[in-house]
């Protein structure tokens, strides 16, 4: 069994082109955050496993917002794979490529996006059935130009990337213009400290701006 993202979830990610990566310290912020994201047209969220309430947040968002695609980030071991699957995560992401973790996800049918930044890692991920890969750390490793060069030999195989790491409002549109990029991910839309302050107006404005820019790129790509 490969670990590709399910067709319906993949379509939603491709449609919006943005994956919001969040760190939730207070479980009471999970549902208000998800509500703002969904209202602003962001229907894909990655809750990173960096806090004690992260798994519970995934469970709550997946239950209360069934139209959203809810994923788990910073998944580093087999136990976490099992936990987020039970919580209702539709996909999981890791910063690197741990074949034991990817294999565990495959075994229980959890779509998995391992982190890669070299051709060797891309090819190793392919042997595990992964065609949607996290490009990380995007800006730190060389940005758009590096990704474009690295991805070129695999373009005929349908390998697509979701860049994360240093992505923000100043550069995310450059990534979205690449054919090899399925979507971009980042925390700039809902930073940890903003969530902690319950500053939903900030999140709302950031999402609105990002969606406007992403939509414009799509229209230009389609000759609109």
Backbone bond lengths (Angstrom), bond angles and torsions (degrees), N, CA, C in turn:
res aa  C-N    CA-C-N  psi(-1)  N-CA   C-N-CA  omega(-1)  CA-C   N-CA-C  phi
1 X - - - 1.466 - - 1.525 109.13 -
2 X 1.322 116.92 129.34 1.455 121.24 176.00 1.505 110.50 -81.12
3 X 1.329 116.90 169.81 1.450 120.22 -177.56 1.525 111.91 -112.43
4 X 1.326 116.82 27.22 1.452 120.32 176.08 1.513 110.99 -62.76
5 X 1.323 115.59 152.27 1.456 121.02 176.55 1.523 109.52 -69.30
6 X 1.317 116.18 140.56 1.462 121.36 -179.98 1.520 110.65 -58.37
7 X 1.327 116.13 149.24 1.455 121.91 -172.17 1.521 113.18 -54.66
8 X 1.334 117.71 -48.25 1.464 120.80 -177.60 1.522 111.32 -64.18
9 X 1.325 116.49 -42.07 1.459 120.21 179.00 1.521 110.56 -67.22
10 X 1.321 116.47 -39.45 1.458 121.31 178.86 1.520 110.41 -61.84
11 X 1.317 116.77 -40.75 1.459 121.54 179.71 1.523 111.02 -62.34
12 X 1.333 116.60 -40.01 1.466 120.58 179.71 1.524 110.90 -67.20
13 X 1.321 116.55 -40.59 1.464 120.06 178.57 1.523 110.26 -64.51
14 X 1.317 116.44 -45.21 1.455 120.93 -179.83 1.519 111.54 -65.13
15 X 1.325 116.27 -37.48 1.463 121.03 -177.60 1.527 111.85 -61.48
16 X 1.327 117.24 -45.98 1.460 121.18 -176.10 1.520 113.21 -92.42
17 X 1.324 117.56 -25.58 1.468 123.51 175.00 1.526 114.45 68.65
18 X 1.336 116.86 7.95 1.462 119.48 -177.84 1.529 110.10 -134.32
19 X 1.331 115.33 130.85 1.464 121.78 174.15 1.524 107.10 -115.27
20 X 1.317 116.80 117.46 1.461 120.13 179.71 1.523 109.63 -84.91
21 X 1.313 116.51 121.19 1.459 122.01 178.29 1.530 108.96 -97.21
22 X 1.331 116.85 124.77 1.465 119.47 -174.32 1.521 111.89 -130.37
23 X 1.327 113.89 152.41 1.459 122.57 171.90 1.529 106.52 -118.57
24 X 1.316 117.02 119.26 1.457 121.68 -176.33 1.524 109.67 -112.29
25 X 1.336 115.96 115.10 1.459 121.44 179.72 1.523 112.50 -91.73
26 X 1.320 116.36 -30.23 1.462 122.38 -177.57 1.521 108.72 -116.00
27 X 1.318 117.63 118.42 1.458 121.30 -176.04 1.527 112.09 -60.12
28 X 1.334 117.36 -25.30 1.459 120.70 179.54 1.528 112.45 -67.61
29 X 1.324 117.11 -13.57 1.462 120.48 179.71 1.527 113.13 -90.96
30 X 1.312 117.31 -9.99 1.468 120.81 -173.69 1.528 112.63 -61.98
31 X 1.308 117.73 -53.70 1.460 120.62 -175.91 1.528 113.23 -72.14
32 X 1.335 119.76 -41.88 1.465 118.61 175.48 1.527 112.45 -59.14
33 X 1.324 116.08 -38.98 1.468 120.15 177.81 1.519 110.66 -62.95
34 X 1.328 116.63 -49.51 1.460 120.79 -179.71 1.523 111.33 -59.81
35 X 1.316 116.61 -37.88 1.465 120.36 179.93 1.528 111.38 -63.30
36 X 1.331 116.44 -43.17 1.464 120.44 178.49 1.526 110.73 -64.08
37 X 1.323 116.42 -45.63 1.461 120.38 -179.21 1.522 111.08 -59.47
38 X 1.313 116.64 -46.69 1.461 120.06 -177.81 1.527 111.73 -65.55
39 X 1.324 117.05 -40.92 1.463 120.24 179.46 1.519 112.36 -63.59
40 X 1.338 116.18 -29.33 1.459 120.14 -179.99 1.529 112.49 -91.92
41 X 1.320 116.89 8.47 1.456 120.61 174.59 1.512 115.38 89.37
42 X 1.334 117.53 5.70 1.463 121.08 176.93 1.525 107.69 -92.93
43 X 1.316 117.02 109.50 1.465 119.16 -174.79 1.522 113.70 -113.54
44 X 1.334 116.84 16.68 1.459 120.92 177.04 1.528 108.55 -131.35
45 X 1.324 116.10 121.15 1.464 120.44 -179.44 1.523 109.91 -131.44
46 X 1.304 115.68 138.19 1.470 122.53 176.56 1.523 108.19 -113.24
47 X 1.321 116.49 112.15 1.464 121.93 178.54 1.520 108.21 -92.21
48 X 1.312 117.04 115.52 1.459 119.97 -176.48 1.523 111.10 -79.50
49 X 1.323 115.78 143.59 1.462 121.71 -177.98 1.526 110.40 -85.86
50 X 1.312 115.14 61.83 1.465 120.38 -179.46 1.525 112.37 -113.31
51 X 1.317 116.63 0.27 1.460 120.52 179.48 1.528 109.64 -134.54
52 X 1.307 115.84 162.50 1.458 120.60 -176.56 1.528 112.66 -66.44
53 X 1.324 117.42 -26.98 1.463 119.93 -176.17 1.528 113.30 -96.14
54 X 1.323 117.90 7.07 1.464 121.02 -173.81 1.527 112.52 -60.90
55 X 1.317 117.88 -47.16 1.470 120.76 -178.34 1.527 110.12 -64.03
56 X 1.329 116.61 -41.15 1.464 120.76 177.60 1.528 110.23 -63.08
57 X 1.321 117.17 -38.91 1.466 120.87 178.58 1.525 110.80 -62.58
58 X 1.325 116.28 -41.26 1.469 120.58 177.65 1.524 109.78 -60.51
59 X 1.317 115.67 -45.63 1.465 121.01 -179.02 1.532 111.14 -60.74
60 X 1.311 117.22 -44.43 1.457 121.63 -177.96 1.529 111.82 -67.27
61 X 1.315 116.64 -45.19 1.467 119.80 -178.81 1.519 110.36 -66.46
62 X 1.326 116.94 -43.33 1.472 120.44 179.98 1.518 111.05 -62.33
63 X 1.320 117.15 -35.50 1.464 121.66 -178.50 1.521 112.29 -76.08
64 X 1.328 116.86 -43.28 1.465 121.14 -173.37 1.521 113.55 -88.22
65 X 1.322 117.73 -19.74 1.467 121.34 -178.89 1.533 109.60 -128.97
66 X 1.331 116.70 71.68 1.464 121.33 -174.81 1.534 114.20 -63.61
67 X 1.329 117.89 -18.34 1.462 119.83 179.62 1.524 111.96 -81.93
68 X 1.322 116.31 -10.55 1.465 119.81 178.74 1.521 110.22 -87.57
69 X 1.323 115.51 151.58 1.459 122.05 172.15 1.526 106.33 -97.45
70 X 1.323 116.09 112.94 1.466 121.16 -174.05 1.526 109.59 -107.82
71 X 1.315 115.25 125.36 1.454 119.91 -179.86 1.513 112.10 -121.92
72 X 1.311 115.56 168.05 1.461 122.74 177.92 1.523 108.71 -115.61
73 X 1.321 116.34 130.72 1.456 120.82 178.59 1.512 112.47 -108.39
74 X 1.327 115.84 166.04 1.462 122.67 -178.58 1.529 111.05 55.20
75 X 1.320 116.02 44.10 1.466 122.18 177.29 1.529 107.21 -86.12
76 X 1.321 116.08 112.25 1.465 120.84 -168.68 1.513 115.52 -113.75
77 X 1.345 117.51 -10.91 1.459 118.66 -178.62 1.522 111.40 -147.93
78 X 1.325 115.44 170.41 1.465 121.54 -175.47 1.525 111.48 -64.48
79 X 1.321 117.06 -38.32 1.466 120.12 179.69 1.516 110.92 -59.34
80 X 1.314 117.17 -42.12 1.459 120.62 179.90 1.528 111.46 -66.36
81 X 1.322 116.31 -35.89 1.472 120.22 176.39 1.520 109.70 -56.76
82 X 1.309 116.18 -47.32 1.460 120.86 -178.88 1.518 111.81 -66.96
83 X 1.329 117.26 -39.66 1.469 121.75 -179.17 1.519 112.01 -63.76
84 X 1.329 116.90 -46.52 1.473 118.98 -175.96 1.528 111.14 -72.47
85 X 1.322 116.54 -30.77 1.463 119.63 175.63 1.523 110.04 -63.31
86 X 1.320 116.97 -46.21 1.468 120.89 178.18 1.522 111.65 -63.63
87 X 1.324 116.60 -31.46 1.467 120.80 -178.69 1.528 112.48 -74.90
88 X 1.327 116.50 -14.33 1.456 119.49 178.47 1.514 115.44 107.90
89 X 1.332 117.37 8.87 1.465 119.82 178.03 1.523 110.25 -62.51
90 X 1.327 115.66 137.47 1.465 120.46 179.55 1.529 112.36 -94.09
91 X 1.320 115.73 -15.42 1.464 119.86 174.08 1.524 108.01 -155.62
92 X 1.318 114.93 163.91 1.461 120.58 177.64 1.520 109.09 -136.92
93 X 1.317 115.07 153.76 1.463 122.00 -174.99 1.518 109.33 -135.45
94 X 1.315 115.92 145.41 1.460 120.27 175.44 1.522 108.87 -130.00
95 X 1.333 117.67 155.28 1.465 119.95 179.06 1.523 112.82 -72.59
96 X 1.334 116.29 -24.16 1.462 120.81 -179.85 1.511 111.37 -131.96
97 X 1.329 115.48 -169.49 1.460 121.16 -177.49 1.522 110.25 -112.62
98 X 1.323 115.72 99.30 1.464 123.12 176.32 1.525 106.51 -108.22
99 X 1.339 117.24 107.76 1.465 120.04 -172.96 1.528 111.63 -64.66
100 X 1.331 117.49 -29.14 1.468 120.19 177.52 1.528 110.66 -63.57
101 X 1.316 116.03 -41.11 1.463 121.01 179.46 1.526 110.48 -69.68
102 X 1.321 117.23 -43.35 1.461 120.84 178.55 1.525 110.65 -61.93
103 X 1.329 116.91 -43.94 1.465 120.66 179.15 1.528 111.21 -62.22
104 X 1.325 117.04 -38.60 1.468 121.00 178.97 1.522 110.23 -64.59
105 X 1.318 116.63 -40.21 1.464 120.78 177.41 1.525 110.62 -64.55
106 X 1.313 116.50 -41.62 1.463 120.80 177.80 1.525 111.30 -59.21
107 X 1.309 115.68 -42.22 1.467 120.71 -175.84 1.525 112.81 -63.46
108 X 1.318 117.13 -32.55 1.469 119.18 -178.13 1.529 112.53 -105.46
109 X 1.329 116.79 7.36 1.459 120.43 174.78 1.513 114.77 75.53
110 X 1.329 117.50 32.01 1.457 121.04 177.13 1.521 109.59 -100.26
111 X 1.313 116.95 120.14 1.460 120.46 178.05 1.519 109.83 -59.35
112 X 1.327 116.46 133.51 1.463 119.72 -173.43 1.515 111.25 -133.44
113 X 1.353 115.37 135.82 1.455 122.06 176.59 1.523 109.02 -119.35
114 X 1.318 118.48 97.97 1.463 120.07 178.33 1.524 110.65 -74.92
115 X 1.325 115.23 153.96 1.457 119.69 176.70 1.516 111.56 -82.47
116 X 1.328 116.16 135.33 1.462 121.59 179.17 1.522 109.46 -137.61
117 X 1.334 115.71 154.37 1.468 119.16 173.77 1.524 112.20 -148.12
118 X 1.346 117.47 8.48 1.459 121.40 177.82 1.533 109.70 -138.38
119 X 1.330 117.55 157.59 1.457 120.36 175.73 1.532 112.48 -57.76
120 X 1.320 117.58 -38.02 1.473 120.67 179.05 1.523 110.38 -59.40
121 X 1.324 116.95 -43.47 1.463 120.91 179.88 1.526 111.36 -68.45
122 X 1.319 116.53 -36.79 1.472 120.13 176.72 1.522 109.81 -59.57
123 X 1.326 116.45 -47.16 1.468 120.31 -177.33 1.523 112.20 -69.00
124 X 1.318 117.16 -34.57 1.469 120.09 176.01 1.524 110.15 -66.13
125 X 1.332 116.95 -40.40 1.467 120.72 177.68 1.520 110.61 -63.39
126 X 1.324 116.68 -38.07 1.462 120.93 179.83 1.523 111.29 -62.04
127 X 1.331 117.04 -35.72 1.468 119.71 179.87 1.523 111.44 -66.66
128 X 1.325 116.90 -18.14 1.467 122.17 177.69 1.529 111.44 -97.95
129 X 1.326 117.30 9.46 1.456 120.96 176.84 1.509 115.17 83.90
130 X 1.323 117.15 12.64 1.473 120.82 -178.00 1.528 110.42 -92.13
131 X 1.321 115.72 123.60 1.462 120.84 176.18 1.525 113.09 -117.31
132 X 1.326 116.60 -13.63 1.453 121.57 173.68 1.521 106.38 -107.86
133 X 1.332 116.86 115.80 1.456 121.20 -171.40 1.521 111.81 -123.88
134 X 1.309 114.82 146.49 1.460 120.95 174.74 1.527 108.14 -84.66
135 X 1.313 117.21 123.23 1.460 121.60 176.59 1.523 107.15 -94.41
136 X 1.341 115.30 109.12 1.458 120.38 -171.77 1.522 111.43 -147.62
137 X 1.345 118.17 140.66 1.467 128.27 -5.59 1.533 110.39 -84.57
138 X 1.284 117.57 115.62 1.460 123.22 -168.00 1.533 113.88 -52.90
139 X 1.303 116.87 -59.44 1.461 119.44 -177.35 1.522 111.59 -71.58
140 X 1.317 116.54 -36.66 1.457 120.08 -177.33 1.512 113.72 -66.17
141 X 1.336 117.27 -30.75 1.461 120.44 -175.74 1.527 113.01 -90.08
142 X 1.321 117.61 -12.83 1.464 118.54 179.07 1.512 115.30 145.26
143 X 1.324 116.89 -4.19 1.455 120.27 172.76 1.518 115.92 68.63
144 X 1.315 114.61 -152.79 1.465 122.20 -173.77 1.523 112.19 -59.77
145 X 1.328 117.27 -45.76 1.467 120.26 -176.84 1.529 111.60 -63.04
146 X 1.331 116.21 -41.66 1.458 119.59 179.01 1.526 111.28 -65.52
147 X 1.329 116.84 -45.12 1.466 120.25 -179.71 1.518 110.65 -61.62
148 X 1.310 116.99 -43.25 1.460 121.07 -179.63 1.527 110.97 -58.61
149 X 1.328 116.74 -43.05 1.466 121.13 -179.89 1.521 111.78 -70.41
150 X 1.328 116.54 -43.47 1.458 120.11 -177.19 1.517 111.86 -66.94
151 X 1.337 116.35 -37.22 1.463 120.56 -175.28 1.524 113.48 -77.82
152 X 1.299 117.57 -21.23 1.463 121.50 -172.82 1.530 114.56 -53.22
153 X 1.336 120.15 -45.27 1.466 119.54 -177.95 1.522 114.80 -65.95
154 X 1.335 117.06 -13.59 1.460 120.90 -175.83 1.531 113.19 -110.36
155 X 1.325 116.03 6.67 1.467 119.59 -174.32 1.521 112.57 -61.67
156 X 1.341 117.10 -33.12 1.464 120.25 -178.11 1.519 112.77 -77.10
157 X 1.336 116.87 -7.01 1.463 121.53 -177.58 1.527 112.64 -99.47
158 X 1.306 116.51 -2.17 1.465 119.87 178.07 1.517 114.41 79.57
159 X 1.329 117.90 18.49 1.458 120.78 177.35 1.529 109.07 -73.38
160 X 1.333 116.29 129.25 1.467 120.77 179.54 1.525 109.22 -125.78
161 X 1.308 114.97 153.11 1.455 120.72 -174.91 1.526 112.22 -122.56
162 X 1.334 114.50 149.52 1.455 121.86 170.25 1.528 106.28 -120.74
163 X 1.326 117.40 100.67 1.459 120.76 -178.74 1.526 111.86 -70.76
164 X 1.322 116.02 138.28 1.456 123.95 172.83 1.522 108.43 -142.96
165 X 1.315 114.69 154.14 1.453 119.49 179.24 1.516 110.88 105.73
166 X 1.316 116.18 97.23 1.455 120.63 -178.98 1.513 113.89 81.81
167 X 1.329 117.63 9.62 1.459 121.34 178.41 1.524 108.91 -82.06
168 X 1.331 116.57 132.45 1.460 120.03 177.86 1.522 110.03 -151.68
169 X 1.330 116.24 -170.88 1.468 120.71 -175.63 1.516 112.69 -64.23
170 X 1.335 117.79 -19.56 1.465 120.65 -176.67 1.518 113.58 -85.05
171 X 1.330 118.18 -17.18 1.469 118.90 -173.52 1.527 115.39 -135.16
172 X 1.346 119.06 -8.06 1.464 118.48 -172.60 1.519 113.21 -64.80
173 X 1.330 117.11 -28.65 1.470 119.20 -178.82 1.525 111.55 -68.81
174 X 1.317 117.75 -28.35 1.467 120.53 178.06 1.523 110.77 -64.56
175 X 1.318 116.12 -37.99 1.471 120.14 178.30 1.532 110.57 -69.59
176 X 1.314 116.60 -40.32 1.465 119.92 -177.14 1.529 112.54 -64.84
177 X 1.314 117.12 -18.37 1.459 120.67 179.33 1.534 112.66 -80.86
178 X 1.333 117.10 -8.47 1.463 120.73 179.09 1.529 110.27 -84.67
179 X 1.315 117.13 135.66 1.471 121.41 179.21 1.521 112.06 -63.51
180 X 1.326 117.53 -28.59 1.460 120.95 -176.75 1.528 112.95 -79.72
181 X 1.321 117.36 -6.24 1.468 121.36 -176.76 1.522 110.26 -97.46
182 X 1.324 115.66 121.88 1.460 121.50 176.87 1.517 110.91 -80.58
183 X 1.315 116.12 -41.87 1.458 122.70 -179.86 1.518 107.55 -163.40
184 X 1.324 116.34 170.55 1.458 120.98 174.43 1.524 108.38 -115.19
185 X 1.316 115.72 152.05 1.452 120.11 177.77 1.506 110.86 -127.32
186 X 1.323 115.58 151.61 1.449 118.30 178.56 1.506 112.77 176.18
187 X 1.308 114.38 167.31 1.462 120.75 -176.71 1.518 112.97 -102.01
188 X 1.336 117.20 1.24 1.461 118.53 -175.43 1.530 112.71 -65.88
189 X 1.316 117.51 -23.90 1.465 119.93 -179.18 1.525 112.11 -74.31
190 X 1.318 116.91 -30.58 1.469 121.72 -179.36 1.520 108.79 -145.76
191 X 1.325 117.58 73.37 1.467 120.95 -179.21 1.532 112.06 -60.71
192 X 1.294 114.97 154.90 1.465 120.83 -176.59 1.532 112.34 -55.51
193 X 1.332 117.00 -44.75 1.465 119.47 -177.20 1.521 111.71 -70.14
194 X 1.327 116.61 -29.08 1.469 120.98 177.68 1.525 110.18 -69.71
195 X 1.335 115.74 -42.59 1.469 120.03 176.30 1.522 109.63 -61.82
196 X 1.331 116.32 -42.87 1.458 120.69 -179.77 1.518 112.52 -60.53
197 X 1.329 116.68 -32.82 1.464 121.24 179.18 1.530 112.50 -86.54
198 X 1.326 116.44 -2.49 1.472 121.97 -177.44 1.526 110.92 57.65
199 X 1.316 115.35 37.43 1.467 120.33 -179.34 1.523 108.93 -86.37
200 X 1.316 115.65 75.58 1.460 120.90 -175.45 1.517 111.99 -70.83
201 X 1.326 117.94 -24.00 1.468 120.29 176.68 1.527 110.57 -64.82
202 X 1.323 116.27 -38.28 1.469 120.85 177.01 1.528 109.79 -62.45
203 X 1.320 116.41 -48.07 1.465 121.44 -179.47 1.523 109.95 -61.44
204 X 1.311 115.92 -43.61 1.464 121.07 -179.21 1.530 111.30 -60.62
205 X 1.311 116.27 -46.56 1.467 120.85 -179.07 1.528 111.38 -66.62
206 X 1.331 116.86 -40.80 1.466 120.76 -179.99 1.524 111.09 -64.31
207 X 1.333 116.39 -42.05 1.462 121.00 179.64 1.527 111.22 -66.03
208 X 1.308 115.71 -42.52 1.467 120.05 179.76 1.522 110.37 -59.97
209 X 1.330 116.81 -46.83 1.462 121.58 -179.66 1.525 111.17 -62.25
210 X 1.341 116.27 -44.70 1.464 120.22 -178.41 1.520 111.58 -65.01
211 X 1.331 117.21 -41.75 1.455 120.53 -179.60 1.518 111.37 -65.70
212 X 1.317 117.29 -37.65 1.465 121.07 177.77 1.534 110.35 -61.66
213 X 1.324 116.40 -44.52 1.463 120.73 -178.85 1.529 111.10 -68.56
214 X 1.338 116.74 -41.89 1.466 120.56 -179.99 1.521 110.86 -64.68
215 X 1.322 116.97 -41.02 1.468 121.27 179.28 1.519 111.12 -63.66
216 X 1.315 116.59 -39.36 1.469 121.05 179.40 1.522 110.90 -63.04
217 X 1.326 116.48 -40.66 1.461 120.66 179.22 1.520 110.60 -63.64
218 X 1.317 116.64 -41.78 1.463 121.06 179.99 1.518 111.38 -64.06
219 X 1.311 116.09 -42.03 1.457 120.13 179.13 1.511 110.73 -63.22
220 X 1.319 117.73 -42.07 1.464 121.57 178.48 1.523 110.93 -64.66
221 X 1.347 116.33 -39.08 1.462 121.01 -179.20 1.517 110.89 -66.56
222 X 1.333 116.02 -32.11 1.459 121.28 -179.32 1.518 113.75 -92.53
223 X 1.322 114.70 7.13 1.462 119.47 179.23 1.503 113.87 77.67
224 X 1.369 116.07 19.23 1.455 120.65 -178.67 1.495 113.59 -82.43
